[in-house]
Amino acid sequence: MKLIDAQEAFFVARKPRKDSPNTTAAYRRDLAGVNRRLAGELGTAVEDVALEDVAAGALRAAFGSFADDHARSSVARAWSTWNQFFQFCVADGLLAGNPMGAVGRPRPTPLSPKPLRGEGTPEALLSAVASGARRARKPWPERDLAVVALGLVAGLRSAELRALRRSSVVGRAGEQRLFVKGKASRERSIPIEAPLERVIGAYLESCGRRFPGVSFGPESPLLLGSDGAGIGRGALDYLVKACFAGAGVRDRVPAGANLHALRHTFATRLAEDGANAVEIMALLGHASLATSQNYIEATGAQRRAAAASNRTYRVLSELVEE
């Protein structure tokens, strides 16, 4: 059997799992990226590689080549994808064993939360955005504030924000909830308080003024771009960066973070204010309790208390009296 045919059978077998399109696309990239290197090791075209010819040595070499130009996290994800693929092959009787045991797997990099720096930075950002600090040809502060607020007080990912529909906001005034479709199509419900209700309400009213004559239904995208259609990934990313710049807090955003800095700020403040790992897991849509626990370990009051117990602080306190 050809390797690529076995991989297509793998995706057919996964259909009952209802993987999200993003998950399926990531799996395909992981398989295709190593396929090319595996074919190179075997001296043949990708479409001609036979499943039974994929031996441990060639697989190790292919992953070694893949690792040369991919980050540790990408290699670890590809390893997991191939491991699942070979588990399917063994279960379906296509192979006698799983060769991934002979391929080294990178240790996962521990989560390092990247919240906005500075205790008052979230509040300063919200105030600046609400006042229209972001420079734009056609300013839309109501929409900008809704985006930033949903990141800071609901902890939504970029894909989750873009997937929101008007029907995602349900409930009576004062008791509203946000229904979110997260990774792997996992759904969760996030309670929203009156201030966020008002922000969303003001934004929806602004949509009517901005696009007169346009009829928006329950399944219309909640967050719109400048053309009245659902906001795109690039436009959303640019919007958030422009909000940071307009508010003068760009230097307080950790390197490599953008919209995710808002999500991490949400999670970090939950941990600092006493939320447990189960509560954080439910609100952020984590698949693993260990991921949520990382926020508590990184920000927990216990660490602060332990640091404060250092007896050198007593001497320092005497030197710098109030």
Beta strands, then each sheet from edge to edge (+ up, - down):
strand 1: 169-170
strand 2: 177-181
strand 3: 187-191
sheet 1: 1+ 2- 3+
end
